[in-house]
Amino acid sequence: MLRALVLSGLIFAAPVAIAASAPAGAQNAPQQCADTAEKKAKRSLFGGVLNAVGGNLLGRAGVAGNVVSLALPVGSYLTDELLKKLDCKEQVQAAKATDEAVRGGVGTEVAWKSDTRANVTGKSTVTGEEKLADGGQCLTVTDVVIVDGEETTVPKRMCKAKGASGYARV
């Protein structure tokens, strides 16, 4: 029991420690998404430990199936062209819009507005669907991002293999 309390304390203290290490005023500035090998290694180790501990505790509590993923694989949802135009939070918003649109199927459009910068909006629209001979499925998704009045439209193809649970950009 004591071990569970200590580990849960670590899980809840982690966001506080991460927030405290951010420089002052960083919340108002657009985030830079560049990762160094050192940052990735630390995050991987720390995230792996937290994921294992949290999953174990939540699994024991019977709520593991209700936990929604906190991070989308942004790189598998967005093109490089859009990644360069959006800050980290906007990338997550755009990826969530794509994910929601894909779940809705052809004709679904999901719009978003930046939480971090004025005059940045976007939308994802599923414009086509194709069934593959091997049983997989592909969707055509068109992303539109407007930054300070400049519109960027990028079509992309997202596919999932037969029996797979999600789509990825191809």
C-alpha positions as CSV (number, residue, x, y, z in Angstrom):
1,M,0.0,0.0,0.0
2,L,2.8,2.4,0.9
3,R,4.5,1.7,-2.4
4,A,1.3,2.5,-4.3
5,L,1.0,5.8,-2.4
6,V,4.6,6.8,-3.1
7,L,4.2,5.9,-6.8
8,S,1.0,7.8,-7.1
9,G,2.6,10.8,-5.5
10,L,5.3,10.7,-8.1
11,I,2.8,10.6,-10.9
12,F,0.9,13.6,-9.6
13,A,4.1,15.5,-8.8
14,A,5.6,15.1,-12.3
15,P,3.4,17.7,-14.0
16,V,4.3,20.2,-11.3
17,A,8.0,19.6,-11.6
18,I,7.8,19.9,-15.4
19,A,5.8,23.2,-15.2
20,A,8.2,24.6,-12.6
21,S,11.2,24.0,-14.9
22,A,9.6,26.0,-17.7
23,P,11.1,29.5,-18.1
24,A,9.0,32.5,-17.1
25,G,6.8,33.8,-20.0
26,A,7.2,30.5,-21.9
27,Q,3.4,30.0,-21.8
28,N,2.8,33.1,-24.0
29,A,5.5,32.4,-26.6
30,P,4.9,29.9,-29.4
31,Q,6.4,26.6,-28.5
32,Q,9.3,25.2,-30.4
33,C,9.0,21.5,-31.1
34,A,12.6,20.7,-31.7
35,D,13.7,17.6,-29.8
36,T,17.3,16.7,-29.0
37,A,18.4,13.1,-28.6
38,E,18.9,13.9,-24.9
39,K,15.3,15.2,-24.4
40,K,13.9,12.2,-26.2
41,A,15.8,9.8,-24.1
42,K,14.8,11.5,-20.8
43,R,11.2,11.7,-21.9
44,S,11.2,8.1,-23.1
45,L,12.6,6.8,-19.8
46,F,10.4,9.1,-17.6
47,G,7.3,8.5,-19.7
48,G,7.8,4.8,-19.8
49,V,8.1,4.6,-16.0
50,L,5.0,6.9,-15.5
51,N,3.1,4.9,-18.1
52,A,3.9,1.6,-16.5
53,V,3.1,2.8,-13.0
54,G,0.0,4.7,-14.0
55,G,-1.3,1.9,-16.2
56,N,-0.7,-0.6,-13.3
57,L,-2.5,1.6,-10.8
58,L,-5.4,2.5,-13.1
59,G,-5.7,-1.2,-14.2
60,R,-6.1,-2.2,-10.6
61,A,-8.7,0.5,-10.1
62,G,-10.6,-0.9,-13.1
63,V,-10.5,2.3,-15.2
64,A,-7.7,1.5,-17.7
65,G,-10.2,1.1,-20.5
66,N,-11.7,4.5,-19.9
67,V,-8.4,6.4,-20.1
68,V,-8.0,8.4,-23.3
69,S,-4.6,8.9,-24.8
70,L,-3.2,12.3,-23.9
71,A,-0.9,12.5,-26.9
72,L,-1.6,12.0,-30.5
73,P,1.1,10.9,-32.9
74,V,1.2,14.3,-34.5
75,G,3.8,13.3,-37.1
76,S,1.6,10.5,-38.4
77,Y,-1.3,12.9,-38.8
78,L,0.3,16.1,-40.2
79,T,2.5,16.9,-43.2
80,D,5.9,18.5,-42.8
81,E,4.5,21.7,-44.5
82,L,1.9,22.1,-41.7
83,L,4.3,21.1,-38.9
84,K,6.5,24.0,-39.9
85,K,3.7,26.6,-39.8
86,L,2.2,25.5,-36.4
87,D,3.5,25.6,-32.9
88,C,3.3,22.5,-30.7
89,K,-0.2,23.2,-29.3
90,E,-1.6,24.0,-32.7
91,Q,-0.1,20.8,-34.1
92,V,-2.0,18.8,-31.4
93,Q,-5.2,20.8,-32.2
94,A,-4.8,20.0,-36.0
95,A,-4.0,16.4,-35.3
96,K,-7.1,16.1,-33.1
97,A,-9.2,17.6,-35.9
98,T,-7.9,15.1,-38.3
99,D,-8.5,12.3,-35.9
100,E,-12.1,13.4,-35.4
101,A,-12.7,13.9,-39.1
102,V,-11.4,10.5,-39.9
103,R,-13.6,8.9,-37.3
104,G,-16.6,10.7,-38.9
105,G,-15.9,9.4,-42.4
106,V,-16.4,11.0,-45.8
107,G,-17.9,14.5,-45.7
108,T,-16.9,15.1,-42.1
109,E,-15.2,18.5,-41.5
110,V,-13.7,19.5,-38.1
111,A,-12.5,23.1,-37.6
112,W,-10.2,24.4,-34.9
113,K,-8.9,27.8,-33.7
114,S,-5.5,28.2,-32.1
115,D,-5.4,28.5,-28.3
116,T,-1.9,30.1,-28.5
117,R,-1.9,32.6,-31.4
118,A,-4.5,35.0,-32.8
119,N,-5.3,34.7,-36.5
120,V,-4.4,31.0,-36.7
121,T,-7.2,28.6,-37.6
122,G,-7.6,25.3,-39.5
123,K,-9.9,22.5,-40.5
124,S,-9.6,18.9,-41.7
125,T,-12.1,17.5,-44.2
126,V,-12.5,13.9,-45.3
127,T,-13.0,14.1,-49.0
128,G,-12.7,10.5,-50.3
129,E,-12.5,6.9,-49.4
130,E,-11.0,3.8,-51.0
131,K,-11.3,0.2,-50.1
132,L,-8.1,-1.7,-50.8
133,A,-7.8,-5.2,-52.4
134,D,-6.1,-6.5,-49.2
135,G,-9.0,-5.4,-47.0
136,G,-7.5,-2.2,-45.9
137,Q,-9.0,1.2,-46.3
138,C,-7.6,4.7,-47.3
139,L,-9.1,8.1,-46.8
140,T,-8.3,11.4,-48.5
141,V,-8.1,14.2,-46.0
142,T,-7.7,17.8,-46.9
143,D,-6.1,20.1,-44.3
144,V,-6.5,23.9,-44.5
145,V,-4.5,26.1,-42.2
146,I,-4.8,29.9,-42.1
147,V,-1.9,31.8,-40.4
148,D,-2.3,35.6,-40.5
149,G,-4.6,35.5,-43.5
150,E,-2.3,33.1,-45.5
151,E,-4.1,29.9,-46.4
152,T,-2.3,26.6,-46.9
153,T,-4.2,23.7,-48.3
154,V,-2.6,20.2,-48.1
155,P,-4.3,17.0,-49.2
156,K,-3.1,13.8,-47.6
157,R,-3.8,10.1,-47.8
158,M,-4.4,8.2,-44.6
159,C,-4.7,4.4,-44.6
160,K,-5.2,1.6,-42.2
161,A,-4.5,-2.1,-42.8
162,K,-7.1,-4.7,-42.4
163,G,-7.8,-5.3,-38.7
164,A,-5.8,-2.2,-37.7
165,S,-7.4,0.2,-35.2
166,G,-6.3,3.5,-36.6
167,Y,-5.2,5.4,-39.7
168,A,-1.7,6.8,-40.4
169,R,-0.5,9.2,-43.1
170,V,1.1,7.5,-46.1
